Amino acid sequence: MTAHVLTDSWTMTRRELAHWARQPGQALVALVFPVMLLLMFGYLIGGGRGVAGDYMDYLVPGMLALTMAFGLEGTMLNVTQDLTRGVIDRFRSLPMTNGAVLVGRSAADMLQSAVALALLTAVAYTLGWRAHGGPGALLAAFGLLLLLRFAMLWIGIHLALVAGRPEMVQAVQILVWPVGFLSNALATPDAMPDWLGTAVRWNPLSQTATAVRDLLGGQGGEPGHVGAAVTWPLVLLAVFFPLAVRKFARLGS
């Protein structure tokens, strides 16, 4: 049974990767967009209210975390397009493990997210930023970032299955921006009003960003946030993964 699940999921993952080759524009935009934001906030717009020291030292870990919130609309749009075009119905009629379509979609998204993290880190290094925690800390930080992405991905898949139509994704994806920017990715909550700073600190994305800053020795890092950076995504997964699987199983019923 496990072998069938892995084989079918890998087949669906290859299908998603083949879409990259045929339509590279969408994947390219997803990779370049975080780099543009890093350059804009680091050099054009400025920022860092309340941040002591080098703002880039604070900004880069925050941008790495913020990148995990962006690009979900691409996966959501692809899921809804498969729904409306009857692609998922055809897959469900085949002798394929139930849910392999979603696993393949999530695996391709995670691969793209890992590439995006590597690209953004490389660009940050060319700009003079350095990770002070060593290779082990950098890998641990990437692990926390990808865990957050995995949790947010399944929230996006569930919302896409609920929305059901590509045009509805445009309305749903607007929610990503408040979650992303209502965090400490770009500015410290200490410089915000108390009520807003409290909300920012509780944001799961803020917990991950703070933990990454601590691991990499950046400005704004605080010890003790790694546990929260692991717990929040696991809680979100415990809620939205079964919801997405159940919604997928009930499609067409």
Secondary structure as the mmCIF struct_conf table of DSSP 4:
data_model
#
loop_
_struct_conf.conf_type_id
_struct_conf.id
_struct_conf.beg_label_comp_id
_struct_conf.beg_label_asym_id
_struct_conf.beg_label_seq_id
_struct_conf.end_label_comp_id
_struct_conf.end_label_asym_id
_struct_conf.end_label_seq_id
HELX_RH_AL_P HELX_RH_AL_P1 THR A 2 ARG A 22
HELX_RH_AL_P HELX_RH_AL_P2 PRO A 24 LEU A 39
HELX_RH_PI_P HELX_RH_PI_P1 MET A 40 LEU A 44
BEND BEND1 ILE A 45 ILE A 45
TURN_TY1_P TURN_TY1_P1 ARG A 49 GLY A 50
BEND BEND2 GLY A 53 GLY A 53
HELX_RH_AL_P HELX_RH_AL_P3 TYR A 55 THR A 67
TURN_TY1_P TURN_TY1_P2 MET A 68 GLY A 71
HELX_RH_AL_P HELX_RH_AL_P4 LEU A 72 THR A 84
TURN_TY1_P TURN_TY1_P3 ARG A 85 GLY A 86
HELX_RH_AL_P HELX_RH_AL_P5 VAL A 87 ARG A 92
TURN_TY1_P TURN_TY1_P4 SER A 93 SER A 93
BEND BEND3 LEU A 94 PRO A 95
TURN_TY1_P TURN_TY1_P5 ASN A 98 GLY A 99
HELX_RH_AL_P HELX_RH_AL_P6 ALA A 100 THR A 126
TURN_TY1_P TURN_TY1_P6 LEU A 127 GLY A 128
TURN_TY1_P TURN_TY1_P7 HIS A 132 GLY A 133
HELX_RH_AL_P HELX_RH_AL_P7 GLY A 134 ALA A 163
BEND BEND4 ARG A 165 ARG A 165
HELX_RH_AL_P HELX_RH_AL_P8 PRO A 166 VAL A 172
HELX_RH_3T_P HELX_RH_3T_P1 GLN A 173 LEU A 175
HELX_RH_AL_P HELX_RH_AL_P9 VAL A 176 PHE A 181
BEND BEND5 LEU A 182 ALA A 187
HELX_RH_3T_P HELX_RH_3T_P2 PRO A 189 ALA A 191
BEND BEND6 MET A 192 MET A 192
HELX_RH_AL_P HELX_RH_AL_P10 ASP A 194 TRP A 202
BEND BEND7 ASN A 203 ASN A 203
HELX_RH_AL_P HELX_RH_AL_P11 PRO A 204 LEU A 216
TURN_TY1_P TURN_TY1_P8 GLY A 217 GLY A 217
TURN_TY1_P TURN_TY1_P9 GLN A 219 GLY A 220
TURN_TY1_P TURN_TY1_P10 PRO A 223 GLY A 224
HELX_RH_AL_P HELX_RH_AL_P12 VAL A 226 ALA A 249
TURN_TY1_P TURN_TY1_P11 ARG A 250 GLY A 252
#
